[in-house]
Amino acid sequence: METFLQQILNGLVLGSMYALVALGYTMVYGVLNLINFAHGDVLMIGAMIGLGILKLLEAHAPGLSGGLQLGIAILGAIPVAVLVNILIERVAYRRLRNAPRLAPLITAIGVSILLQTFAMMIWGRSPLPFPQLLSPEPVNIGGALISQTQILLLVLAAASMVALVLLVERTRMGRAMRAVAENPRVAGLMGVDSNRVIVATFAIGAALAAVAGVMWGANYASITFTMGVLPGMKAFCAAVLGGIGNIYGAMIGGILLGLIEALGAGYIGDLTGGFLGSHYQDIFAFVVLILVLTLRPSGIMGERVADRA
C-alpha cells in the first residue's frame, strides 16, 4: 500500500507539470487550431531565466529565505516567457493563420530549434545545477514521502489551474476567448479584437509554462537547453489524451499521464524484471498517445467547439 501511495504522489507531481504545459497547447489550439510545438521550449526559457534570477539573489540578497527566492524567480521568469511567446506569435504565426496547416506546423518546429540554439549559445551545452532552496527533509504521508518542493509544485499547479478556469469562465477576456474559439469572424462582428485575444492566449500559456519550468528545475535540480523537448512532447500527449482544445481535458490528461507513467514505471517495471522500469518510463506517454489516436481521437473530454478556449 505504501508503494502504491508513493507512486500516486509521484504521478500527481509529474502530472501537475504536464498539465500546466498542456494547458498552453490546448488554449492555443482552441483559439487558432494550431499546435505550438515551440511551447516546451518556453518552459526551458522560464527555467533558465529563473536560474539567472536565483544567482542574482544569491549574490546580492543572500539572506532571503528559499521559498521567497523561488517565488521571486517564478515572478521574474513569467514576464520574460510571456514576451518570448508573444514574439513567437507575432513573428512566426500571425501571417500563417490562414495558411495550409502544414505551414504553421513546420514553422513551430523551426521556432523550437531556433529557441534551443539561442539557449545553447547563451547558457551553454552542459546541464546547469539548479539550487535546492527548500528543505530536503521529506514529508511522510501514510508511509509515502514527498519533498517540500513537490508540495509547493502541487499547490502552485492547483492554484494556477483554478485561476485559469475562473479567468476563462468568469471574465470578459474569457468570454472573448470562447467567442473567438467558436467563430472568429462572428466574434469580430460583435466587437471582439481577435488579435488581442490571441496574444492574451499566448501570454497565459507562457506564464503557466514559466511556472512549470522553474518548478521542474527545482524538482530535478538540473536544467539544460534541451530540457523542454520531452516535457513538451508529453504535455502534447496529455492534451490529446484529455481532448485537445478543452482546458478541463488538458488538466485531466496531464494528471492521468503522470499517474500512468509513475504506476507504469513502478509496477510494470517489476513485472518485467526492470526491463520496462524507470529508465523506460518515457515510452508510456507515447503508447498512450497511439492508443488514444487509434481508439478515441477526440480524447477523454472530446472536442466541444464552444468550450475549446
Residue pairs with C-beta under 8 A, 6 or more apart in sequence:
1 142
1 143
2 142
2 143
2 144
3 266
5 141
5 142
5 143
5 144
6 143
6 144
6 145
6 266
7 262
7 263
7 265
7 266
7 267
8 144
8 259
8 262
8 263
9 141
9 144
9 145
9 146
9 150
10 258
10 262
10 266
11 255
11 258
11 259
11 260
11 261
11 262
11 263
12 154
12 255
12 258
12 259
13 146
13 150
13 153
13 154
13 219
13 258
14 258
14 261
14 262
15 238
15 254
15 255
15 256
15 257
15 258
15 259
16 153
16 154
16 157
16 158
16 254
16 255
16 258
17 153
17 157
17 212
17 215
17 216
17 219
17 231
17 254
17 258
18 231
18 234
18 235
18 238
18 253
18 254
18 255
18 257
18 258
19 157
19 161
19 235
19 238
19 250
19 251
19 253
19 254
19 255
19 258
20 157
20 160
20 161
20 208
20 209
20 211
20 212
20 235
20 254
21 39
21 40
21 43
21 208
21 209
21 212
21 231
21 232
21 235
21 238
21 254
22 235
22 236
22 238
22 239
22 242
22 250
22 251
22 253
22 254
23 161
23 164
23 205
23 208
23 247
23 250
23 251
23 254
24 36
24 39
24 42
24 204
24 205
24 206
24 208
24 209
24 235
25 35
25 36
25 39
25 205
25 235
25 236
25 239
25 244
25 250
26 239
26 242
26 244
26 245
26 246
26 247
26 249
26 250
26 308
27 177
27 201
27 204
27 205
27 247
27 309
28 34
28 35
28 36
28 39
28 201
28 202
28 205
29 35
29 239
29 244
29 245
29 308
30 177
30 181
30 201
30 245
30 246
30 247
30 308
30 309
31 177
31 180
31 181
31 197
31 198
31 201
31 308
31 309
32 93
32 97
32 198
32 201
33 101
34 93
34 97
34 104
34 108
35 104
35 105
35 108
35 236
36 88
36 93
36 108
36 202
36 205
37 105
37 108
37 109
37 111
37 112
37 232
37 236
38 88
38 92
38 108
38 109
38 111
38 112
38 115
39 85
39 205
39 209
39 232
39 235
40 112
40 209
40 228
40 229
40 230
40 231
40 232
40 233
40 235
41 111
41 112
41 115
41 116
41 119
41 228
41 229
41 232
42 81
42 84
42 85
42 88
42 115
42 205
42 206
42 209
42 210
42 213
42 228
43 209
43 210
43 212
43 213
43 216
43 227
43 228
43 231
43 232
44 115
44 116
44 119
44 213
44 223
44 225
44 226
44 227
44 228
45 77
45 80
45 81
45 84
45 115
45 119
45 210
45 213
45 228
46 77
46 78
46 80
46 81
46 206
46 209
46 210
46 211
46 212
46 213
46 214
47 77
47 130
47 213
47 214
47 216
47 217
47 223
47 227
48 119
48 122
48 123
48 128
48 213
48 223
48 225
49 76
49 77
49 80
49 81
49 210
50 73
50 74
50 76
50 77
50 210
50 213
50 214
50 217
51 73
51 128
51 130
51 217
51 223
53 72
53 73
53 76
53 77
54 69
54 70
54 73
54 130
54 131
54 133
57 64
57 69
57 72
57 73
58 69
58 131
64 72
66 132
66 133
66 134
66 135
67 133
67 134
67 152
69 133
70 133
70 134
70 152
70 214
70 218
73 214
74 156
74 210
74 211
74 214
74 215
77 210
77 211
77 213
77 214
78 206
78 207
78 210
78 211
80 210
81 206
81 207
81 209
81 210
81 213
82 202
82 203
82 206
82 207
82 210
84 115
84 206
85 202
85 203
85 205
85 206
85 209
86 199
86 202
86 203
86 206
88 111
88 202
89 198
89 199
89 202
90 199
92 107
92 108
92 110
92 111
93 104
93 107
93 108
94 195
96 103
96 104
96 107
97 104
112 229
112 232
116 225
116 226
116 228
116 229
119 225
120 225
123 225
124 225
125 224
125 225
126 224
127 222
127 223
127 224
128 222
128 223
128 224
129 221
129 222
130 217
130 218
130 220
130 221
130 222
130 223
131 221
132 149
132 218
132 221
133 149
133 218
134 147
134 148
134 149
134 152
134 218
135 148
136 147
137 148
138 145
138 146
138 147
138 148
139 145
139 146
139 147
139 148
139 151
147 219
149 215
149 218
149 219
150 219
152 215
152 218
153 215
153 218
153 219
156 211
156 215
157 211
157 212
157 215
160 208
160 211
161 251
164 204
164 208
164 247
165 247
165 248
167 173
167 174
167 204
168 174
168 177
168 178
168 247
168 309
173 197
173 200
174 309
176 187
176 192
176 193
176 196
176 197
177 197
177 200
177 201
177 309
178 306
178 307
178 308
178 309
179 186
179 187
179 190
179 192
180 187
180 192
180 194
180 197
180 198
180 309
181 245
181 305
181 306
181 308
181 309
182 305
182 306
182 308
184 194
187 194
187 197
188 194
201 309
212 231
213 223
213 228
216 223
216 227
216 231
217 223
230 282
233 285
233 286
234 257
234 282
234 285
235 254
237 253
237 257
237 285
237 286
237 288
237 289
238 250
238 253
238 254
238 256
238 257
238 285
239 249
239 250
239 253
239 254
239 299
240 253
240 289
240 292
240 293
240 299
241 249
241 253
241 256
241 257
241 288
241 289
241 292
241 299
241 300
242 248
242 249
242 250
242 251
242 252
242 253
242 254
242 256
242 299
242 300
242 301
243 249
243 253
243 298
243 299
243 300
243 301
243 302
243 303
244 250
244 299
244 303
245 303
245 305
245 308
246 299
246 301
246 302
246 303
246 304
246 307
246 308
247 307
247 309
248 301
249 299
249 300
249 301
249 302
252 300
252 301
253 299
253 300
256 300
257 285
257 288
260 284
260 285
260 288
261 281
261 282
261 284
261 285
262 281
264 276
264 281
264 284
265 276
265 277
265 278
265 280
265 281
265 284
266 278
268 276
269 275
269 276
269 277
269 278
269 280
270 277
276 283
292 299
